[in-house]
Amino acid sequence: MSVLPSQNFIQIAPNIKLEVLDFGGHGEVILLLAGAGNSAHVFDGFAQNLNAKYRVLALTRRGYGASSQPPTGYDTTTLTEDIRASLDQLGIQRVHLIGHSIAGDEITRFAGKYPERVNRLVYLDAAYDRIALNTILSSFTLPSPPELTMSDLSSLNGIRQYTRRIRGVEIPKAEIAATIRFNSDGSVANAVTPDEIAAQHLAGVEAPNYSMVKARALGIFADAQNPSDIIPWLTPASPAWAANNVFFTQVYRPYLLQQQNKFKTELIGSQSLNITGANHYLFISHAQQVTAAIEQFLTAP
């Protein structure tokens, strides 16, 4: 049975506090950074796979979960400085940075600007040029997720099951509780993060500059084989399958392969692992395989 992490808050600016979860452990520090829409609680369960050999922390970026929600500061440069300020407040000089999804932008920029503060980097389906991704998605409309039902909206468990249908993995309960507000009767009220903040965050992405990174890095990629690996609720029986399969085969998969090659060739000393058919939340869907890869990478000479 997993043990709940301790929750702490650090003041990085006069009106900004960030949530830090401490999953325990001793030794070199691992700092986990979540993807867009998630808080540090998305690593509940997974993080404790790593604390036998490392001290494991997870940071909730501004705008999400229990962290402060200032009106601005959701560009990659500012979010990277938030990481530095957090480490300063925690008295931590060097870390292994492990980032999921959009956090790849932050760990790339951090490692380039503060090389003396980074041991090694791990990209959890995170090593992508999101500017290029936005360009290719601008020419194609992805299918909308299934509509929420009254049952989905009735409780935490209901919305968690809905999240499982659209994400393809079992998101930790604490993560659902951290990112969704509930009414007094237990039904869903709204998202913790306002739409305008989420939009700012997604608009603040940048093309990764791997040439500035000196740290060794491991890229763990969800090697999608068909549209269902990207869009879990889409099946061959869906009316939109044919069009999405064409887009996936002719546009999206070539982009994925090009991005994987970019990581391997431009990031000196990098290693990579492709997990065939893995979910974007591969640290949940393939936790043991991801854990083993990380441990092997971090302990290698």
C-alpha positions in Angstrom: 0.0 0.0 0.0 1.4 3.4 -1.0 2.1 6.0 1.6 0.8 9.5 1.2 3.5 12.1 0.5 3.9 15.1 2.8 2.6 18.3 1.4 4.6 21.6 1.7 4.3 25.1 0.3 7.2 27.3 -0.7 7.1 31.0 -1.2 8.8 32.0 -4.5 7.4 35.5 -4.8 5.4 37.9 -2.6 2.1 36.5 -3.8 3.1 33.1 -5.2 3.3 29.8 -3.3 4.0 26.5 -5.0 3.0 23.1 -3.7 5.8 20.6 -3.2 5.1 16.9 -2.4 7.8 15.0 -0.6 7.7 11.2 -1.3 10.6 10.5 1.1 13.8 8.7 0.4 17.5 9.6 0.8 20.4 10.4 -1.5 20.4 12.4 -4.7 17.3 14.5 -5.3 14.7 13.7 -8.1 12.3 16.5 -8.9 9.2 15.4 -10.8 7.4 17.9 -13.0 3.8 17.2 -14.3 2.3 17.8 -17.7 -0.3 20.4 -18.6 -3.5 20.1 -16.6 -1.9 18.0 -13.9 -0.6 18.7 -10.4 2.2 16.9 -8.6 -0.3 14.4 -7.3 -0.4 12.7 -10.7 2.8 11.0 -9.5 1.2 9.5 -6.4 2.1 5.8 -6.5 4.7 6.1 -9.3 7.0 8.4 -7.3 7.4 5.8 -4.5 8.9 3.4 -7.0 12.0 5.6 -6.9 12.5 6.5 -3.3 14.5 3.5 -2.3 17.6 5.1 -3.7 16.7 8.8 -4.1 14.9 11.6 -2.3 11.9 12.2 -4.5 10.0 15.5 -4.7 7.3 16.7 -7.1 6.4 20.3 -7.9 3.0 21.7 -8.8 3.6 24.6 -11.2 1.7 27.9 -10.7 -1.9 27.9 -11.8 -2.6 24.2 -11.0 -3.6 22.2 -8.0 -3.0 23.9 -4.7 -0.4 26.3 -6.1 -1.1 30.0 -6.4 -2.9 31.3 -9.5 -1.3 34.6 -10.5 -2.8 36.2 -13.7 0.4 35.9 -15.7 3.7 33.9 -15.8 2.8 30.8 -17.7 5.4 31.0 -20.4 8.3 28.5 -20.4 10.9 31.1 -19.3 8.9 32.1 -16.2 8.0 28.5 -15.3 11.7 27.6 -15.5 12.6 30.4 -13.1 9.9 29.0 -10.8 11.8 25.8 -10.7 15.0 27.6 -9.8 13.4 29.6 -7.1 11.8 26.5 -5.7 15.1 24.7 -5.5 16.7 27.8 -3.9 14.0 27.9 -1.2 14.4 24.2 -0.6 18.2 24.5 -0.3 18.8 22.0 -3.1 21.7 22.7 -5.4 21.5 19.8 -7.9 18.7 17.5 -9.1 17.7 14.9 -11.5 14.8 16.5 -13.4 12.1 14.2 -14.6 9.4 15.9 -16.7 6.2 14.5 -18.2 4.6 15.9 -21.4 4.8 19.8 -21.6 7.3 19.8 -18.7 9.9 18.7 -21.3 10.0 22.4 -22.4 10.9 23.4 -18.8 13.6 20.8 -18.2 15.2 21.6 -21.5 15.4 25.3 -20.8 16.4 24.8 -17.2 19.3 22.4 -18.1 20.5 24.9 -20.7 20.4 27.9 -18.4 21.5 26.2 -15.2 23.8 23.3 -16.2 25.5 23.4 -12.8 22.2 22.5 -11.1 21.3 19.4 -13.2 22.6 15.9 -12.8 20.5 14.0 -15.4 17.3 14.5 -17.3 14.4 12.2 -18.0 11.7 13.0 -20.5 8.5 11.1 -20.0 6.9 11.3 -23.4 8.0 14.9 -23.2 10.7 15.4 -25.9 8.7 17.1 -28.6 8.6 20.4 -30.4 5.2 21.7 -29.5 5.4 24.6 -31.9 5.7 22.1 -34.8 2.9 20.0 -33.2 0.5 23.0 -33.1 1.3 23.6 -36.8 0.3 20.1 -37.9 -2.8 20.1 -35.7 -4.0 23.4 -37.1 -4.8 21.6 -40.3 -6.8 18.8 -38.7 -9.7 18.7 -36.2 -9.2 16.0 -33.6 -12.4 14.3 -32.4 -14.0 15.6 -29.2 -14.0 13.3 -26.1 -17.3 11.6 -25.1 -19.8 13.9 -23.4 -20.0 13.9 -19.7 -23.0 12.2 -18.2 -24.8 12.9 -15.0 -23.2 9.8 -13.5 -19.8 11.1 -14.4 -20.5 14.4 -12.7 -22.1 12.9 -9.6 -18.9 12.1 -7.6 -15.1 11.9 -7.5 -15.3 8.3 -8.5 -17.6 9.1 -11.4 -15.3 11.8 -12.8 -12.3 9.5 -12.2 -13.9 6.8 -14.3 -14.6 9.3 -17.0 -11.0 10.4 -16.9 -10.0 6.8 -17.3 -12.1 6.5 -20.4 -10.5 9.5 -22.0 -6.9 9.1 -20.7 -6.7 5.4 -20.9 -5.2 5.1 -17.4 -6.3 5.2 -13.8 -5.4 8.7 -12.6 -4.7 8.8 -8.8 -7.6 9.9 -6.7 -5.5 12.6 -5.1 -4.9 14.0 -8.5 -8.6 14.2 -9.3 -9.2 15.8 -6.0 -6.4 18.3 -6.6 -7.6 19.4 -10.0 -11.4 19.3 -9.7 -13.6 21.3 -7.3 -16.6 19.5 -5.8 -19.9 20.7 -4.5 -21.1 20.0 -0.9 -23.0 17.0 -2.2 -19.9 15.5 -3.7 -20.8 16.3 -7.3 -18.4 18.0 -9.7 -18.4 21.8 -9.6 -15.6 22.9 -12.0 -11.9 22.7 -12.8 -9.5 24.2 -10.3 -7.5 25.8 -13.1 -9.4 28.5 -14.9 -9.6 28.2 -18.7 -7.7 31.4 -19.2 -4.7 30.1 -17.3 -4.7 26.8 -19.1 -4.8 28.7 -22.4 -1.9 30.9 -21.4 0.1 27.8 -20.4 -0.5 26.0 -23.7 0.3 29.2 -25.6 3.6 29.6 -23.8 5.3 26.5 -25.3 8.5 26.8 -27.3 10.7 24.7 -29.6 13.3 22.8 -27.6 16.9 24.0 -27.9 18.8 20.8 -27.2 22.1 22.3 -28.2 22.3 24.2 -24.9 21.9 21.0 -22.8 25.0 19.5 -21.4 23.5 16.9 -19.0 22.9 13.3 -20.1 19.3 12.6 -20.9 16.9 9.7 -21.3 13.9 10.1 -23.5 11.1 7.5 -22.9 8.6 7.7 -25.7 5.1 6.3 -26.1 5.6 4.7 -29.5 2.0 5.0 -30.8 1.0 2.4 -33.4 -2.6 3.6 -34.1 -5.0 6.5 -33.3 -6.2 4.7 -30.1 -2.8 5.0 -28.5 -3.1 8.8 -28.8 -6.9 9.1 -28.4 -7.9 6.3 -26.0 -11.7 6.7 -26.6 -11.3 6.3 -30.3 -11.8 2.8 -31.7 -12.0 1.2 -35.1 -15.8 1.2 -34.7 -15.9 5.0 -34.3 -17.2 7.0 -37.3 -14.1 9.2 -37.0 -11.7 6.3 -37.1 -11.0 6.3 -40.9 -10.1 10.0 -41.1 -8.0 9.9 -37.9 -6.2 6.8 -39.1 -5.2 8.6 -42.3 -4.0 11.6 -40.4 -2.2 9.4 -37.9 -0.4 7.4 -40.6 0.5 10.2 -43.0 1.1 13.1 -40.6 1.1 12.4 -36.9 3.3 9.3 -36.8 5.9 10.7 -39.1 6.0 13.7 -36.7 6.5 11.4 -33.7 9.4 9.6 -35.4 11.0 12.8 -36.5 10.9 14.2 -33.0 12.4 11.0 -31.6 15.2 11.2 -34.1 15.7 14.9 -33.3 16.1 14.0 -29.6 18.6 11.2 -30.3 20.8 13.3 -32.7 20.7 16.7 -31.2 21.0 15.9 -27.5 24.5 14.8 -26.9 24.9 11.7 -24.8 21.2 11.0 -24.9 19.5 7.6 -24.6 16.0 6.6 -25.6 13.4 4.0 -25.0 10.4 3.4 -27.1 7.5 1.6 -25.4 5.3 0.2 -28.2 1.6 1.1 -27.9 2.2 2.9 -24.6 -0.2 5.6 -23.3 0.9 9.2 -23.0 0.8 8.6 -19.3 3.3 5.9 -19.7 4.6 6.3 -16.1 1.2 5.0 -15.0 0.4 2.6 -17.9 3.9 1.0 -17.9 5.1 2.0 -14.4 7.5 -1.0 -13.9 9.2 -0.6 -17.3 9.6 3.1 -16.9 10.9 2.8 -13.3 13.5 0.2 -14.4 14.7 2.4 -17.3 15.0 5.4 -15.0 16.9 3.5 -12.3 19.3 2.0 -14.8 19.9 5.4 -16.5 20.5 7.3 -13.2 22.9 4.7 -11.8 24.9 4.1 -15.0 28.4 5.6 -15.0 
